Amino acid sequence: MRYENVCIEGTVCLLPGEVVTTDEIEKRLEPIYTRLRLPPGRLELMTGIRERRLWERGIKPGVHSVETVRRALEKSGVAPSEVGALVHGSVCRDYLEPATACGVHHGAQLTERCQIFDVSNACLGILTGLLQIANMIELGQIDAGIVVGTEDSRSLLETTIAQMNEDLSLTRQSVKPLFASLTIGSCSAAIVLAHRKRSRTGRRLLGASVLANTDYCHLCQSDDSVKTGDAMKTDSETLLHQGVDTARRLFPRFLEEFGWRREEIHRFFCHQVGKAHQKLLYDTLEIDFSKDFSTLEYLGNTGSAALPSAFALGIEAGAAPVGQKIALLGIGSGINSLMLAVE
């Protein structure tokens, strides 16, 4: 899919104040580490994640999304009255019904003419919502819109730690699917899009390429995707290899669709999972690892907010200057891959 009239006007990442280190998590896992004779330090060694952040207890994701929307609109110069669509795209949401976007719309004081809805697509939810807004802008239905999402990992993290310590039937082999839940962090991110005719940035969203590989939809499943409080089981090794293979199949089509050569892309922003995933992805796609912008070391895997937050922090750091070719490479359980071209 190609766009002629869509620009990225603002990106914002909102980070929680509480920092939890990987060392702290392993200390809380002392019972199972001792029972199974697991060496301390293995979690950071495997993932490259030294810390992640947590929101305060008892606050629904939509509350943080409201603040993120406000900051993104202020930063972009797009007035609340100009927003024609609001999409909430995180795995975490306030309720099954109504849409979390409803409360965010109310809190951000957007107009009654604004379309609002939630999008659910695992770690690609915010990027999927971005494309819905881009489609509306390209069709001339709206002039501006915003996608936002807030991931809250506290419940999943604490539930997983308790399960690992209390379930005495776990073995070195059967505990492996639970380790992925220990890498999850909390974060909120938003992206504002606007029609090219009123853009102040000139940072164009050129389009996207997609590939669905649902033969592997069973590799990462949560029993409660709303509260993220029940156990999530992930076949991390298979998901890693099949996810990267899905990206391998899509990347040549992505380059062909936009007439790009891999060596002329200035910067890559990828879904932040772990260092093994990063290395395998860049080696498989034959792209320069020095062009990666990584946040997983201090944020962990923040789900749908991982790539958008890395993009926002990268722009703040000057890693994505106007005029350069930028590739956003998303992979989500399901398995889906979504690659966006930005210039």
N, C-alpha and C positions, 0 to 999 in steps of 0.2 A: 504494500500500500504506500502511496506517495502523497505528500502534501506540498502545496505551493504557498499556502497562506497562514501557516501556523508557526508561532514563535514562542519560545520559552521566556517568560517575563520575570519570573522569580522562583527561587528555590530556597527552602528553609528546612533546617534540621533542628529539632528541639530535643535536648538530652536530659535525662533524669539526673538528679543530684547524687543519688546513692551509688557508690561504686563497690562492686563485689569482685574480689580477685579470685583467680582460679585456685590459688593456694588456700584461700578461705573455704572454698567449696570442698576441696580435698580433705581439709581438716574435719569438716562436717561429715565426710564419708569415711571417717576412720574405722567404724565398725566393719563395713564390708571390705575396705582395703585390707584390714588385718585378717579377716576371715579368709579372703581369697588370695592373700599375699600379693596384693597389687602394689607396684612400686610408686611411691609419691612422685609427682611431677609428670606422670604419664599423660594427663589431660592436656596440659599446655604443650607438651612435646608433640602430641598427636595433632593438635589443632592450631597452634600458634596464638591462641587466645589467652592473654594474661589477665584480662578483666572484662567485665560487662557492667551495665547499669540497670538499676531497678527504679520504677516509679514508687511513690509512697503508697501505702496500703489504703484500700477502700475507695480509690478514685477511679471512676470509669474511664475507659479510653477516650470517649467522646469529649470529656472535659479538656484533655490535653490537645485533642484535635482542634477544638475551638481556638485555643491560644495559638496553635501553629498556623491556622488559617488567617487569623488576625495579623500575625507577624509577616506571613507571606504576602498578603495583600498590601500591607504598608510598604514592604520592601520593593514590591513590583510597581507601585504607583497605580494599581488597578483599584478603583473604588468599589466598595461592597455593592453599590447600585449597578455596577457594570457586569457583575458576575451572572452569567446566564446558565451556568451548570455547576453543581457541587457533587463530587463523587467521593464516597468514603471507601477505601480499598484495602484496609488491613484485615488480617485473619481475626484479630480481636475486635469485638464490637460490644456495644452496650447491652443489646437485647437481640433476640430472634426477631421480635416485632415491637415497635416500628424500626425502620432503617435507622442506623446510627447517624446517618447523614441528616435526618430530621432534627435531632437535637443540636448537631453542629451548625446547621442552617440557622436555627433559632438563636443559638449563642453568639454566632458571628454577625447576626442582624442583617442577613441577606434579604433580598426582596422576594415578594410572593411570585414573581415571574421566573424565578430561578428553578431549573429542574434539579431534583435531588434524588439520589439513590445510592445504594451500596453495591459494590462489586466484590465477589469472592473468587480468588484464583490463587490460593496459597501464597507463595512468596512473590508471585507476579501480580498480585491484586492492584497495587498502586499503579504499576506500569500499564495494566489493562485498563484501568480507569482513565489514565492519561490518554490512551488511544480513543476512548469513547468521547472525551471532550474535544480532542483534535478532529475527530470526524464531524462533530457538530460545527466547529469553527470552519472547517473546509467546505462544508455544505452551505454555509451562510446562515445557519440557524441562530448562532450566538456570536458575539464578538470576543468574549472572554469567559474562562472557566477555571476551576481549581479542583485538583485531586489531592486528598489528604488521607493519612492513615496513621494509627498509633498502635504499636505492639507492646503488650505488657507481659513480661516473661516470669514475673514473680511466682505466680501460682504454679505454673508448670515446673519451674526450677525446684521449688520447695516440695512439691508432690513427688517429683522424681527422686530427690535426695531421701525422703522418708521411705519410699518404696524400696529403694536399693538397700537401705539399712535394715528394714523390717522383714523383707522377704528372704527367709533363710534358704529357700529352694534355689535361689539364683546361683549360677555357676559362672566361671570365667567366660564361657561361651554365651550363655543365655542373658547375661547382663549387657552384652555389647549393644543391642538395639536401644538401650536407655541412655547411653552416653551422649548421643546427639542432643538430647534435651538439656544437657548441662552447658551447651555452648550458646544457648539462646539468651539474647539481651533485649532490653527495652529501648524504644526510641519512637519519635514522631517525625514525620516528614510530609512536606507539601510542595506541589509544583503548580505554578500559575501559568496558564497558556493564554495567548491573545492573538487576534488577527494581525497579520503583517502590517496592515495599513495604520494601526495604532501602536505598533511595537516601539519601545524605546531601546531595546537591547540589540535587535537584529540577529538574535541567536535562534536560527531556524530549526524546527523539527522537520526533517526532510521526509520521514516516514519510518516504516517498520517492516520486518520480516518475521514470520511466525512458523513454528513447526510443533505439531502435537504428536507425542509418542506414548499413547495411553496403554500400550502393552505392559507398562510398568507403573500403573496407577496404584498398586498395592504396596509399594516400597516404603512409603511414609504416611502413616495414618494416625489421626488423633480421635479419641472417642468423644471428645467434647471441644469442638473447634471454636465455640463462642467464649467459654470461660478459660480455655486452655489450662484447666486444672486437673483433668484426668490424664492418665498415662498416654504419652505419645511414643509410638514404637517406630523406629527407623532402621531399615537395613542400609546403614550408612555406606558400606563398601560398594554394594551393588548400585545404590542410588548415585554415588559418586561417579562410577564408571559409565552408567547408562545416561546420566545427565550430561556428562562431558561428550559422550558419543552423539547425543541428540544435538548439542551445540556444533559438533563437528559436521554433522549433516546439513545444518542450517547455514553455517558461516559462509560457504562459497556462494550460496544463493543470495545472501545478504550483500556480499561484495559486488556480485553481478548486477543486482537490482539497482544499486546506487552508483555503479561505475567506479567503485573505489578499489585501490590496491591496498593490501594489508599494511605495507610499509609506509604509506602516506597518512595513515590514521595517527593523529597526534597523541590521543589519550584514550584508554579503555577504562570504563567503570563497569565492574562485574558484581553479581550477587556475592555477598561476603559470607562465606561458609567456613572455610578453614584453609590452612596453608597447603595441605595436600591437594585440595580442590583447585586452588589457584595455580599451583605448579603444573598439574596435569592438564588443566584447561589451556594455559598458554603454550605448553609444549605441543599439545594436540592440534591447536589452531595455528601453530607456527607463527606466533606473534611475540613481539619484544616485551619481556616481563617488566622492563624498566618503565614502560608506558602505563603500567597499572597504578591505580590510586587505591590504596588499601586502608580500611578502617577496622578490620576484624580484630586486630591486636588489642584494641581498647574498647570496642563496642560489642564484639561477638557477632553472632548471627541474629540480626534484628528482623528476620522475616521479610515481609513485603516492604519494610522501610529501609532495608539494608542497602540496596542499590541507590534509591533516591536520596538517602542521607549521605552516602559517599559522594554522590554527584553534587549535592549542595555544599558539602564541606570542601570538595575539590574546587568548585567555583570560587568559594571564599579564599582559598589558598592560591588562586591564580593558576590552577592546573588545567583550566579549560577556557583559554582566551578566545574571544570572538574572532572568527575567521578561520579557525582550525577545525579539522574533522574529528568528531568525537563519536565513539561507539559505546552504546549502553548494551551490555550483554547479559540478559536475564535468563535464568534457568529456575524452574519451580517444580516441586513434586507434582506428579500427575501422569507422565512427565511432560512439561511444556517448555519451549524455549521461545523467547521474544527478544529480538535485537532491534534497537532503535538507532537511527542515524541523525546526528545533530551537527550543525555547521554554524 
